[in-house]
Amino acid sequence: PMHPPTITTQAEKDYTEALFAGNELRMSELLRTSGPVANELTSRTLCAVVRMLLSLLQSKSPRSFVDISLAWFEQLATLDRRCLSAELEMEVVNTLQTLAASVDELDKMQVTKAQQLVEPLKKQWGVDGY
């Protein structure tokens, strides 16, 4: 049987439990209330959270998740460690580029924020020849 990884912070504990239980409702509740806590999560948990954010964004979910996702992605740009796989990094960048081009669906501030995050993340992750 799979065992949850060793738990350090309260955020790690909360997110691990929600992910481990496959409880999407609890997950979206956590995402709404905790704010971005990437720096308090293990790389493994953070990857799972980022995957969930990406799938919420791709499923044309409520626009509230756009703000939540942008806040997490903004925090990823400030982390001093690489915690996502190259594949996941590319997916984040591609998703941000899609958001940055979604001028009809999103409000101007969301579009601008997505545009502003693309370059720093590409630079940080060495995407596209940076």
N, C-alpha and C positions, 0 to 999 in steps of 0.2 A: 504493500500500500504506500501511496505518496504521503510524506509527512511535510507539513509546512516548514519553511526554512526557519532558522533561528531568528527570533524576533528581538528587535532592539527598541525602536521608538513606538509610541502609542499609534502614530500614523501607520507604521509598518504593520503593527498588530491588526488595526482596523481594516486596512486594505487587504492584507493577507487573508483574513477571515472571510471577507466579502468575496474575494476572488476564489478562494478555496471552496466556498459553499456554492459558487456559481450564482450568487445572488445579485442579479442585475439591478434590482430596485435599491438594494442597500448600497451598491456601487454608485449609482447615479446620485443617491442621497449624499454619500460621502464626497463625491466630486463637487456637488453644489455647496456643501457646508465647510469642507476642510480648507478650501483654497489650495493653490499648488504647493505640494509638500515633497517635491522631487528629491530635495536634499535630505529628506528624512527616510527615504525608502531604499531598500537594497536594489541593486541593478535589476535583479530578476522581477521584483514586484513592479518597479518602475516600467520595465518593458511591457508587462501585462496591462498596466494602467494606460500607457501610451497606445497600445493596440486597441484598447477599449475606446479611448477618445477618438481614434481614427475611424473605428467602425461606427461610432455614434455620428460622426461628421459625415461619413459616406452614406449613411442611411437617411440623409436629409431629416435628421432628428430636430427637435425643437431648437430654435435659434439660440436659446440660452446656453446650449452646449458649445456654441461657437466662442462665446466669451470665456467660458471655463477652459476650453481647449487652448485658446490663445494665451491665457494666463500661464498654463502649464508649459506650452512651447516657449514662451518668453523666459520662463525659469530654466528650461533646458539650455538656453543660450548662455546662461550665467554659470552653469555647473562647471566645476573644474575637473570633472571626470567624464570619460566616455562611457556611457552605460547602455547605449542602444547598439544593436547590430547595425552594420552598414546598410543592410536592406531596410531596416526600420527607419534609420535616419533619412534615407532616400524617400521613403513613404511620407514622412513628416514634411519634408521639403516640397514634395509633389502636392500634398494636400494643401499646404500653405499657398502654393502658387495657384491652385484651383480656387481657394478662398479669395485670394488677391484679385482674381479675375471675375469673381461673382458679384459684380456691381449691381445687378438687378435684384438678387435675392437678399443681400446683406446690407446693413447700413454702412455709411461712409467710414465711420470710425473703425468698424471691424475690418473692412477692406484695407484701410490704411495700415492698421496694426499688422495684418497678415503680410502686406507688402514689406513693412519695415523689418519683419522677422526673417524673411527669406535669406537675405545676404549674410547677417551675422551667423545664422545656423550653418549655411553653406561653408562659410569661412571656418567656423569652429570645427566642423566635421570633415573638412577637406573634400566637399562634394563638388563635382563639376570643375575639376582642375584647380581648385583653390589651394 
